[in-house]
Amino acid sequence: MDLTPKQIVHELDKYIIGQSEAKKAVAIALRNRYRRSMLSPELMEEITPKNIIMKGPTGVGKTEIARRLAKLVKAPFIKVEATKYTEVGYVGRDVESMVRDLAECAIRLVREEKTAEVEHKARAAAEKKVAKVLADAKSKERGEFSKEVFEQNILEAVHQGKCDNEIVELDVPEAPKSIELSAGSGASIELGSIFGDLGLPKKTKKRKLSVKEAVNILIAEEADKLIDNDAVKSEGLRRAENEGIIFIDEIDKIAGKGNQGADVSREGVQRDILPIVEGCTVMTKYGPIKTDYILFIAAGAFHVSKVEDLIPELQGRFPIQVELNSLTKQDFVDILTQPENAITRQYSVLLAVDNIDLSFTPDAIERIAEIAEDINTTSEDIGARRLHTVMEYLLEDISFNAGGNDYPVIPVEINAKYVDEHLEKIIKNRDLRKYVL
């Protein structure tokens, strides 16, 4: 998808409020990938991504920017916490696992695309199989002789979804078990694939399923027959190498230069991550992956440590640094009203299930935003996540009392007075905190 940086920012604006500098940086990084893909192979080899570090408090949109960016262009994306690599001490956990996870993500994306391409054929074959099983069972019960006509009628009923809840018994393949050869090696053996490669029948077991479940299982099975798995693996590895995005969160927690205790462990993890970011080849069960052209986006609050506390070699691999700001009252107002997935809309559609027509007045939105900002200021700043806490308190009574489709639609309007009454406890605690030194 050859979106311009302005178009990318416009798309991100639909879901993330503010943080224009961070959006601009990732938009340029993404566009540079497209520009690189238009060059000759010789020049492509020379150009590597400019990795990004995002600094800012939790809940201001760091992860969401990276996640939405990847979703926008259907790029393989994984998120890892840098701190998990310190769990077993100095050398850290197997940092190469992030690249293997990216490969898995890329293969899954390609497989989903290929499955969508053959879904029509796969569904037809699956419905035919289920219809045959259903027709055999029914013809035995009824003693039908015109089996072909009967089977055709059943097939039409299955296709139209009229038999979705009927039960059929099918031989379903058992999922192959994987055995990892050695810890952290990334090499594993799937027992099921060995038997398949030797020409031995795959292990199956009989299961009673609804027609709908049976069709879905058989669609996956039939699609697998129509898809070239080698082509899927090859394309998946190519995408992971050239389009993959790895988001390393909490990188500030491993920042620290020193010679003792925890600092040694943190610096050790940085040195383990360094070759991955610099560019190396990692072995996966699908084949080798070069990490040279993967885009790395690191993020951290950097309250205690600074970016300068990272080892110089790692700093050099993240040439672009952007700072995300704490959210203001106006940001909260925008978050509550503007995004396509705004939390107010989420609660409205959730409660609509129980015939509650929920709406918010502008003064209610202002009060919610003001309270969220004040709590973040007087206690821990958790950014937009504070809205989830506030909204849960605010709508607790409505959510608890709503229920049952047999009630008529009840309009419920949330205004500033309602907000003050139902968030009284939070407001009192907030006011007390102002006087605690």
Long-range contacts (C-beta under 8 A, 24 or more apart in sequence): 1-72, 1-73, 1-74, 2-34, 3-30, 3-31, 3-34, 3-72, 3-73, 4-31, 5-30, 5-31, 8-69, 8-72, 11-68, 11-72, 12-65, 12-68, 12-69, 12-72, 14-339, 14-340, 15-64, 15-68, 15-339, 15-340, 15-341, 16-61, 16-64, 16-65, 16-68, 16-339, 17-61, 17-327, 17-331, 17-334, 17-335, 17-338, 17-339, 18-61, 18-325, 18-327, 18-331, 18-334, 19-56, 19-60, 19-61, 19-65, 19-324, 19-325, 21-322, 21-323, 21-324, 22-54, 22-56, 22-61, 22-62, 22-65, 22-322, 22-324, 23-65, 25-52, 25-320, 25-322, 26-52, 26-65, 26-66, 26-69, 26-297, 27-69, 29-295, 29-320, 30-69, 30-72, 30-73, 30-295, 33-242, 33-243, 33-295, 37-242, 48-279, 48-292, 48-293, 49-293, 49-294, 49-295, 49-296, 50-319, 50-320, 51-277, 51-295, 51-296, 51-297, 51-298, 51-317, 51-318, 51-319, 51-320, 52-295, 52-296, 52-297, 52-298, 52-318, 52-320, 52-321, 52-322, 53-251, 53-297, 53-298, 53-299, 53-300, 53-307, 53-318, 53-320, 53-321, 53-322, 54-297, 54-298, 54-299, 54-300, 54-322, 54-323, 54-324, 55-252, 55-299, 55-300, 55-301, 55-302, 55-307, 55-321, 55-322, 55-323, 55-324, 56-299, 56-301, 56-323, 56-324, 56-325, 56-326, 57-301, 57-303, 57-324, 57-326, 57-381, 57-382, 57-383, 58-301, 58-381, 58-382, 58-383, 58-385, 59-327, 59-381, 59-382, 59-383, 59-384, 59-385, 59-386, 60-324, 60-325, 60-326, 60-327, 60-383, 60-384, 61-324, 61-383, 61-384, 62-249, 62-299, 62-324, 63-247, 63-249, 63-299, 66-245, 66-247, 66-297, 66-299, 67-247, 69-245, 70-245, 73-243, 74-109, 75-239, 75-243, 75-244, 75-245, 76-102, 76-103, 76-105, 76-106, 76-109, 76-236, 76-239, 76-240, 76-243, 76-244, 76-245, 77-102, 77-105, 77-244, 77-245, 77-246, 77-247, 78-102, 78-105, 78-245, 78-246, 78-247, 79-247, 79-249, 80-246, 80-247, 80-248, 80-249, 81-248, 81-249, 81-250, 82-248, 82-249, 82-250, 82-251, 82-253, 82-254, 82-269, 82-273, 82-298, 83-250, 83-253, 83-254, 85-254, 85-269, 85-272, 85-273, 86-253, 86-254, 86-265, 86-266, 86-269, 89-265, 90-264, 90-265, 90-268, 91-268, 91-272, 92-265, 92-268, 92-269, 92-272, 93-184, 94-183, 94-184, 94-186, 95-269, 95-272, 95-273, 95-276, 96-184, 96-186, 96-276, 96-282, 97-184, 97-186, 98-246, 98-248, 98-276, 99-240, 99-246, 99-276, 99-282, 99-284, 99-289, 99-291, 99-294, 100-186, 100-282, 100-284, 100-285, 102-240, 102-244, 102-246, 102-289, 102-294, 103-236, 103-237, 103-240, 103-284, 103-286, 103-289, 105-240, 105-244, 106-236, 106-237, 106-239, 106-240, 106-243, 106-244, 107-232, 107-233, 107-236, 107-237, 107-286, 108-236, 109-236, 109-239, 110-232, 110-235, 110-236, 110-239, 111-227, 111-232, 111-236, 114-223, 114-227, 114-231, 114-232, 115-220, 115-223, 115-227, 118-223, 118-226, 118-227, 119-219, 119-223, 121-222, 121-226, 122-219, 122-220, 122-222, 122-223, 122-226, 123-215, 123-219, 123-222, 125-218, 125-222, 126-214, 126-215, 126-216, 126-218, 126-219, 126-221, 126-222, 127-155, 127-158, 127-159, 127-215, 128-155, 129-218, 130-158, 130-168, 130-170, 130-211, 130-214, 130-215, 130-218, 131-155, 131-157, 131-158, 133-168, 133-169, 133-170, 133-214, 134-158, 134-163, 134-166, 134-168, 134-211, 137-168, 137-169, 158-211, 158-215, 161-212, 163-211, 164-210, 164-211, 164-212, 165-210, 165-211, 165-212, 166-210, 166-211, 167-208, 167-209, 167-210, 167-211, 168-208, 168-209, 168-210, 168-211, 168-214, 169-206, 169-207, 169-208, 169-209, 170-206, 170-207, 170-209, 170-214, 170-217, 170-218, 171-204, 171-205, 171-206, 172-204, 172-205, 172-206, 172-207, 172-209, 172-217, 173-202, 173-203, 173-204, 173-221, 174-202, 174-203, 174-204, 174-205, 176-202, 185-283, 186-282, 186-283, 186-284, 186-285, 187-283, 187-285, 188-285, 233-286, 233-287, 236-286, 237-284, 237-286, 237-287, 237-289, 240-289, 240-294, 241-289, 241-290, 241-291, 241-292, 241-293, 241-294, 242-293, 244-294, 244-295, 245-294, 245-295, 245-296, 245-297, 246-294, 246-295, 246-296, 246-297, 247-297, 247-298, 247-299, 248-273, 248-296, 248-297, 248-298, 248-299, 249-298, 249-299, 249-300, 250-299, 250-300, 251-298, 251-299, 251-300, 251-310, 252-300, 252-301, 252-302, 252-303, 252-304, 252-305, 253-300, 253-305, 255-300, 255-302, 255-305, 255-306, 255-307, 255-309, 255-310, 256-305, 256-309, 257-309, 257-311, 267-311, 270-310, 270-311, 270-314, 271-311, 273-314, 274-311, 274-313, 274-314, 274-317, 277-314, 277-317, 277-318, 278-313, 278-317, 326-376, 326-381, 326-383, 327-373, 327-376, 327-383, 327-384, 328-373, 329-366, 329-369, 329-370, 329-373, 330-369, 332-368, 332-369, 332-370, 332-372, 332-373, 332-384, 332-387, 333-365, 333-366, 333-369, 335-384, 335-387, 336-360, 336-365, 336-368, 336-369, 336-387, 337-365, 343-387, 343-388, 343-391, 344-391, 347-391, 347-395, 351-395, 351-398, 351-399, 351-402, 351-412, 354-402, 354-403, 354-404, 354-405, 354-407, 355-402, 355-404, 355-405, 355-407, 355-408, 355-409, 355-410, 356-398, 356-402, 356-409, 356-410, 356-412, 357-409, 357-410, 357-411, 357-412, 358-395, 358-398, 358-412, 358-414, 359-411, 359-412, 359-413, 359-414, 360-413, 360-414, 361-413, 361-414, 361-415, 361-416, 363-415, 363-416, 364-414, 364-415, 364-416, 364-418, 364-419, 366-416, 367-416, 367-419, 367-420, 368-394, 368-419, 371-419, 371-423, 371-426, 371-427, 371-430, 374-430, 375-426, 375-430, 378-430, 378-433, 378-434, 379-433, 390-423, 390-426, 393-422, 393-423, 393-425, 393-426, 394-418, 394-419, 394-422, 394-423, 396-422, 397-422
